[in-house]
Amino acid sequence: MTKTQLLTRSLKPTSALVGTAVLLATLAMSAPIFAAPADGGPVYTARFSDLAIGGYDAVAYFIDGAPAKGSSEFEVQHRGVTWRFASAANLTTFQQDPTKYSPQYGGYCAWAMAGGDKAAGKPPYWKIVDGKLYLNYSSGVQTKWLKDIEGFVKKADEHWAKLTH
Protein backbone atom coordinates (compact mmCIF):
# COMPACT_ATOMS: atom_id res chain seq x y z
CA MET A 1 0.00 0.00 0.00
CA THR A 2 1.26 3.44 -0.88
CA LYS A 3 1.64 6.23 1.64
CA THR A 4 -1.31 8.08 0.05
CA GLN A 5 -3.56 4.99 0.28
CA LEU A 6 -2.66 4.49 3.95
CA LEU A 7 -3.35 8.14 4.72
CA THR A 8 -6.67 8.09 2.85
CA ARG A 9 -7.67 4.83 4.54
CA SER A 10 -6.84 6.17 8.00
CA LEU A 11 -8.87 9.35 7.40
CA LYS A 12 -12.08 7.61 6.34
CA PRO A 13 -13.28 6.63 9.83
CA THR A 14 -12.40 10.10 11.12
CA SER A 15 -14.31 11.75 8.27
CA ALA A 16 -17.31 9.54 8.97
CA LEU A 17 -17.22 10.45 12.65
CA VAL A 18 -16.98 14.16 11.86
CA GLY A 19 -19.85 13.86 9.39
CA THR A 20 -21.97 12.07 11.97
CA ALA A 21 -21.16 14.68 14.59
CA VAL A 22 -22.10 17.50 12.20
CA LEU A 23 -25.38 15.75 11.32
CA LEU A 24 -26.29 15.22 14.98
CA ALA A 25 -25.46 18.82 15.86
CA THR A 26 -27.58 20.07 12.97
CA LEU A 27 -30.54 17.91 14.02
CA ALA A 28 -30.23 19.02 17.62
CA MET A 29 -30.25 22.68 16.64
CA SER A 30 -33.22 22.32 14.28
CA ALA A 31 -35.47 20.50 16.75
CA PRO A 32 -37.84 22.54 18.90
CA ILE A 33 -36.91 22.73 22.53
CA PHE A 34 -39.38 21.45 25.07
CA ALA A 35 -39.55 20.59 28.71
CA ALA A 36 -40.83 17.13 29.56
CA PRO A 37 -42.45 17.35 32.99
CA ALA A 38 -44.04 14.37 34.68
CA ASP A 39 -47.50 15.98 34.89
CA GLY A 40 -48.78 16.24 31.35
CA GLY A 41 -46.17 15.88 28.67
CA PRO A 42 -43.86 18.34 26.97
CA VAL A 43 -44.60 22.05 26.71
CA TYR A 44 -43.50 23.70 23.48
CA THR A 45 -41.00 26.53 23.72
CA ALA A 46 -39.06 28.15 20.90
CA ARG A 47 -35.38 27.43 20.50
CA PHE A 48 -33.30 29.33 23.07
CA SER A 49 -36.39 30.17 25.13
CA ASP A 50 -38.22 28.73 28.10
CA LEU A 51 -41.44 30.70 27.50
CA ALA A 52 -44.71 28.81 27.11
CA ILE A 53 -46.93 30.14 24.31
CA GLY A 54 -44.12 32.42 23.21
CA GLY A 55 -44.64 34.61 26.27
CA TYR A 56 -48.35 35.17 25.65
CA ASP A 57 -50.91 35.16 28.47
CA ALA A 58 -52.84 31.85 28.49
CA VAL A 59 -55.65 33.29 30.62
CA ALA A 60 -56.24 36.26 28.28
CA TYR A 61 -57.62 33.94 25.60
CA PHE A 62 -60.43 33.00 27.99
CA ILE A 63 -60.97 36.33 29.75
CA ASP A 64 -60.37 38.82 26.92
CA GLY A 65 -61.16 36.56 23.96
CA ALA A 66 -57.86 37.49 22.33
CA PRO A 67 -54.15 36.79 22.66
CA ALA A 68 -52.21 39.23 24.85
CA LYS A 69 -48.46 39.46 25.39
CA GLY A 70 -47.42 38.59 28.92
CA SER A 71 -44.96 40.56 31.01
CA SER A 72 -41.84 39.42 32.84
CA GLU A 73 -43.37 41.25 35.79
CA PHE A 74 -46.09 38.57 36.01
CA GLU A 75 -44.58 35.13 35.48
CA VAL A 76 -44.58 31.70 37.07
CA GLN A 77 -42.77 28.41 36.56
CA HIS A 78 -45.13 25.56 35.70
CA ARG A 79 -44.43 22.22 34.00
CA GLY A 80 -40.78 23.10 33.62
CA VAL A 81 -41.24 26.35 31.66
CA THR A 82 -41.99 30.03 32.27
CA TRP A 83 -45.55 31.29 31.79
CA ARG A 84 -46.12 35.03 31.45
CA PHE A 85 -49.28 37.04 32.03
CA ALA A 86 -50.54 40.51 31.19
CA SER A 87 -51.68 41.16 34.76
CA ALA A 88 -51.37 39.96 38.34
CA ALA A 89 -55.04 38.93 38.20
CA ASN A 90 -54.41 36.63 35.22
CA LEU A 91 -51.36 35.13 36.91
CA THR A 92 -53.43 34.37 40.02
CA THR A 93 -56.23 32.89 37.89
CA PHE A 94 -53.74 30.61 36.14
CA GLN A 95 -52.19 29.47 39.42
CA GLN A 96 -55.62 28.47 40.72
CA ASP A 97 -56.25 26.11 37.78
CA PRO A 98 -53.32 25.82 35.36
CA THR A 99 -54.78 22.77 33.60
CA LYS A 100 -57.87 24.76 32.61
CA TYR A 101 -55.85 27.56 31.01
CA SER A 102 -52.88 25.70 29.52
CA PRO A 103 -53.17 25.03 25.79
CA GLN A 104 -53.86 21.48 24.72
CA TYR A 105 -50.93 19.33 23.57
CA GLY A 106 -48.48 21.49 25.49
CA GLY A 107 -48.97 24.33 23.04
CA TYR A 108 -48.04 22.29 19.98
CA CYS A 109 -50.13 22.76 16.85
CA ALA A 110 -53.42 20.86 17.21
CA TRP A 111 -53.64 20.05 13.49
CA ALA A 112 -50.08 18.70 13.36
CA MET A 113 -50.68 16.61 16.49
CA ALA A 114 -53.72 15.06 14.77
CA GLY A 115 -51.31 13.79 12.13
CA GLY A 116 -48.91 12.48 14.77
CA ASP A 117 -46.45 15.33 14.32
CA LYS A 118 -45.15 18.08 16.59
CA ALA A 119 -45.11 21.61 15.22
CA ALA A 120 -45.11 24.94 16.99
CA GLY A 121 -48.45 26.33 18.06
CA LYS A 122 -48.47 30.06 17.33
CA PRO A 123 -50.32 32.46 19.66
CA PRO A 124 -52.33 34.30 16.95
CA TYR A 125 -53.90 31.07 15.61
CA TRP A 126 -56.12 29.82 18.39
CA LYS A 127 -59.59 28.62 19.27
CA ILE A 128 -61.33 27.64 22.50
CA VAL A 129 -63.43 24.52 22.04
CA ASP A 130 -65.37 22.95 24.91
CA GLY A 131 -63.44 25.13 27.36
CA LYS A 132 -60.01 24.08 26.03
CA LEU A 133 -57.45 26.25 24.27
CA TYR A 134 -56.02 24.94 20.99
CA LEU A 135 -53.20 26.55 19.02
CA ASN A 136 -52.31 26.07 15.37
CA TYR A 137 -49.20 26.83 13.35
CA SER A 138 -50.62 29.29 10.82
CA SER A 139 -53.87 30.67 9.43
CA GLY A 140 -53.74 28.14 6.58
CA VAL A 141 -53.29 25.25 8.99
CA GLN A 142 -56.04 26.60 11.22
CA THR A 143 -58.43 26.80 8.26
CA LYS A 144 -57.84 23.07 7.64
CA TRP A 145 -58.27 22.28 11.35
CA LEU A 146 -61.55 24.22 11.58
CA LYS A 147 -63.12 22.00 8.90
CA ASP A 148 -63.22 19.00 11.27
CA ILE A 149 -62.36 20.11 14.79
CA GLU A 150 -63.99 17.10 16.44
CA GLY A 151 -62.18 14.61 14.20
CA PHE A 152 -58.82 16.33 14.49
CA VAL A 153 -59.13 16.65 18.29
CA LYS A 154 -59.92 12.96 18.58
CA LYS A 155 -56.86 12.00 16.52
CA ALA A 156 -54.63 14.52 18.29
CA ASP A 157 -55.76 13.25 21.70
CA GLU A 158 -54.75 9.72 20.67
CA HIS A 159 -51.31 10.83 19.45
CA TRP A 160 -50.75 13.01 22.54
CA ALA A 161 -51.60 10.07 24.81
CA LYS A 162 -48.95 7.96 23.08
CA LEU A 163 -46.41 10.77 23.33
CA THR A 164 -46.99 11.39 27.03
CA HIS A 165 -47.24 7.82 28.31
Stockholm file with secondary structure:
# STOCKHOLM 1.0

chainA/1-165         MTKTQLLTRSLKPTSALVGTAVLLATLAMSAPIFAAPADGGPVYTARFSDLAIGGYDAVAYFIDGAPAKGSSEFEVQHRGVTWRFASAANLTTFQQDPTKYSPQYGGYCAWAMAGGDKAAGKPPYWKIVDGKLYLNYSSGVQTKWLKDIEGFVKKADEHWAKLTH
#=GR chainA/1-165 SS CCHHHHHHHHHHHHHHHHHHHHHHHHHHHHSCEEECCTTTSCEEECTTCCBGGGGBCHHHHHHTSSCCBCEEEEEEEETTEEEEESSHHHHHHHHHCHHHHSCGGGGBBHHHHHTTCCCBCEEEEEEEETTEEEEESSHHHHHHHHTTHHHHHHHHHHHHHHHHC
#=GC SS_cons         CCHHHHHHHHHHHHHHHHHHHHHHHHHHHHSCEEECCTTTSCEEECTTCCBGGGGBCHHHHHHTSSCCBCEEEEEEEETTEEEEESSHHHHHHHHHCHHHHSCGGGGBBHHHHHTTCCCBCEEEEEEEETTEEEEESSHHHHHHHHTTHHHHHHHHHHHHHHHHC
//
